[in-house]
Amino acid sequence: MDTKKPPDAISGNMTAVLCIYSMLCMRFAWMVRPRNHMLLACHAANESVQLYQLSRWLRYRNLQPKEEAVASD
């Protein structure tokens, strides 16, 4: 559902924090004995979605100044 939202509605800070959180939880799921494969899979899926959202936000943020400069010319 969030992938359909406009990129200006994405919080870069929150998305970055969620990426770090998922990475830490994936590490925990892998290091704990016995390994928790379900938790690892859940956070791997979340990590991939958050990285996609972060890439959308970065593309939007990096293109924004160029579009404003073109519009003002």
Salt bridges, closest charged atoms under 4 A:
ASP2 OD1 - LYS5 NZ 3.27
